[in-house]
Amino acid sequence: MIDYQPLYNALLDAKADAWVKLLPKQLATALDTARHGNLEQWQTVIKCLPKLTTTYRLLNADAVQIGRADDVPDVARMELEQHLKALHPWRKGPYNLFGMHIDTEWRSDWKWDRLKNHITPLNHRLVLDVGCGNGYHCWRMLGAGAKMVIGIDPFLLNVMQFQLIRKLHGEAPVYVLPLGIEELPYGLKAFDTVFSMGVLYHRRSPIDHLLELRDCLQPGGELVLETLVIDGKLGEVLLPEGRYAKMRNVWFLPSCETLMSWLKRCGFNNIRLIDVTQTSIEEQRSTEWMQFHSLKDFLCAGNLQLTYEGLPAPKRAIIVANIA
Ligand SMILES: C[S@@+](CC[C@H](N)C(=O)[O-])C[C@H]1O[C@@H](n2cnc3c(N)ncnc32)[C@H](O)[C@@H]1O
């Protein structure tokens, strides 16, 4: 059981009383086992984790590390592996748990490396990570000195993976809540830094997403935005007519200049483009821990510059911006 009291206290300190009032009911509703066929089974996996103790935790390395190989006998590590595999697929990571390396679908550490030296240092900051997946970057944010990190993600398997990792780690000021951004109350203005990475293109209204993100920030706060973009001039946007890289729920892929103009229009200032990188089949690939299809299956056979549908292959930009 996670003790949410420190989270409520931090939100009250940040004058987010409106959310504190809603949260207990939001958590109870989202984690109601009657609403999701696999939830009870996933919760049992976490409840029955073997008891492993360690004093070793490393949150500022490529793989989030908890425990060392010689902290536990081989048999306990094998038991842990069974529990972790019961929560397959592991998409975001890597993690190293008691000497076992979880080679996830994504090298999420590469994204972190691209942005970590370009953001306002996270020391003592209250951080929101919107669409945080299983919380890999939340741990890295904590490792970078954040006072508290709150991730939100509506996909329950992600939340369960986070809870398993957190149980191995032990109590820490990091939480992943089973919520979408649209469930946060209007006018929060509570966070020092808000991350939205890999979410904007999943939203039908990108402008509303940017306004929602702005609304979560304290005056002077910082947004770190990462999303799919296309090459092109100001005003150019790709709206796929059907699937994009076999994904059904992809909406707007702007050019970088267009995205920056959206941010300006939404009231952000000090807007900096800090990175543009085409996703490689080394960064996103199938592994033992994610055995389904991955990027190379979503691209055009014989031309890695195009998606399966013949559109420009995934390229991601990271933009940092502030509000007054
Ligand atoms: C492409 S993943 C990105 C994960 C992580 N932020 C990263 O950059 O590696 C997008 C995540 O956004 C989550 N998501 C989708 N709709 C969302 C919403 N309305 N609010 C918050 N998260 C959402 C998905 O469940 C998914 O885990």
The ligand as an ORCA input file, in Angstrom:
! r2SCAN-3c Opt
* xyz 0 1
  C       4.699      7.571    -25.893
  S       4.373      7.307    -24.198
  C       5.599      8.361    -23.469
  C       6.086      7.893    -22.115
  C       7.177      8.772    -21.507
  N       6.689     10.099    -21.212
  C       8.372      8.857    -22.403
  O       8.607      9.936    -22.962
  O       9.076      7.869    -22.563
  C       2.877      8.234    -23.970
  C       2.228      8.011    -22.635
  O       1.166      8.961    -22.472
  C       0.113      8.327    -21.808
  N      -1.120      9.083    -22.076
  C      -1.987      8.927    -23.107
  N      -3.013      9.803    -22.980
  C      -2.760     10.528    -21.860
  C      -3.461     11.583    -21.188
  N      -4.619     12.025    -21.635
  N      -2.933     12.100    -20.061
  C      -1.758     11.625    -19.585
  N      -1.061     10.624    -20.176
  C      -1.555     10.091    -21.292
  C       0.114      6.907    -22.359
  O      -0.542      5.984    -21.513
  C       1.598      6.631    -22.498
  O       2.129      5.975    -21.381
*
